[in-house]
Amino acid sequence: MQTDSPFNRLETASAATVTIEIDGQPFTAREGDSVAAALLAAGAIPSRTTPVSASPRAPYCMMGVCFECLVEVDGLANVQGCMVQVSEGMRVRRQNGARALTQGDVHEAV
Ligand code: FES
């Protein structure tokens, strides 16, 4: 996934890259980028929609405060994309509406 993005990168000494998947499409991200930064660089906006009104959202604060960057990372839902660095082969899915429950969410009644 390489799309036009309104975001421009600063030139840095390190330009090492990793390949991640965003909604099943390959994308070359910079090593050390957060998932949220990679989504913005890929033009993957909105990065999620809200569960109740399906309102579009995108990473905003980039420091773990607003929760607008929630995505699924390697099958784990509701991950704050701004708090996780990309890694080779990482699978990122944008969340649309309410997330699905997984087996790990189900607890046995005691
Ligand atoms: S962008 Fe605000 S918590 Fe991630």
Residues whose N, C-alpha, C, O or C-beta is under 5 A from the ligand:
A	BS01	FES	P59 Y60 C61 M62 M63 G64 V65 C66 F67 E68 C69 Q80 C82
